């Protein structure tokens, strides 16, 4: 629908703040929705329904009807109920923290922040107001990497919109931004004063005006990840080729500091190559010629078309059925899909542990804490 999304959307704020002309550059490019995005949309609908039932006093018949519709969707899985319950429980925890005062809570609230970004508006997952406090909740169903609430531009724009909407009713002094990402067991928040928030809004206004006009300088960075022009952007390509030309190779071995720099460059380069490959393959399959490249058939594995029929033949030939089948328990994730996370916790929660994860390399800017070995796990508590 026209007008459903703002040119300077809150979800793309990190990109257009850092690369203003990208907003107009990608304006007419088609949107593509992955199955993961569609799954996230369904999960958001379920989360919204649960929040509305709790705070809007929705009739049970209406709730049951809408819940049944969501559960009929092919993308629905029982684990979705557990994760949306985690989201609702967190909101309730904040709400119950206000003694004797019931906070105002609204789900899927459209907020206008056009005072800071021309034509800017967006829909916030949940807004809570009580006394002098404003809370902005963002439910993320993705399970890629944890998203931080700290100085998050998307949530700050929502908060500015909420200040404009409710500032005359509430004397808002502090704003807390919350990101709930249950599939990664990640919940974090960030506190900011209304003065600091407004100052930030004023600081990005000139940038937003440039973005609205399609002006300013192109700049590549982490924000390119969700840009529709990420594969064909000339600036991004020039930056990667410039990296190659600027590398001064040492005569002998790389130092540890040079290893760190090389890793950082290689990581972004790897992402860029993946974007190029995906774009080129889709273009070729659509009938476009990409000079020097073609689509070929990849590796595939043999499979039995009728597994039951095939094994029936083998058992009749005298092969022991126990040798044809492997019996193994399903994974914990599959159990949660089958039983739901909340029910599973009730039934066998005391038998579930989460051991320390294996160390993995991450940039210094990553919000996770540095790895420290769990000596008790390593040496059995001795």
Secondary structure, DSSP 8 states (H G I E B T S, - for coil): -TTSS-TT-STTHHHHHHSTTHHHHTTTS-----HHHHHHHHHHHHHHHHHHHHHS---HHHHHHHHHHHHHSTT--HHHHHHHHHHHHHHHHHHHTSTT---EEEEEEEEE-TTTSTT-EEEEEEEEEETTEEEEEEE----SS----TT-HHHHHHHHHHHHHHTTTS---EEEEEEEEGGGTEEEEEEEEHHHHHHHHHHHHHHHHHHHHT-S----SGGGGG-TTTTT-HHHHHHHHHHHHH----SS---HHHHHHHHHHHHHHHHHHHHHHHHHHHHHHTT---TT------------S-HHHHHHHHHHTT--HHHH-------HHHHHHHH-HHHHHHHHGGG------------TT-SS------HHHHTTT-
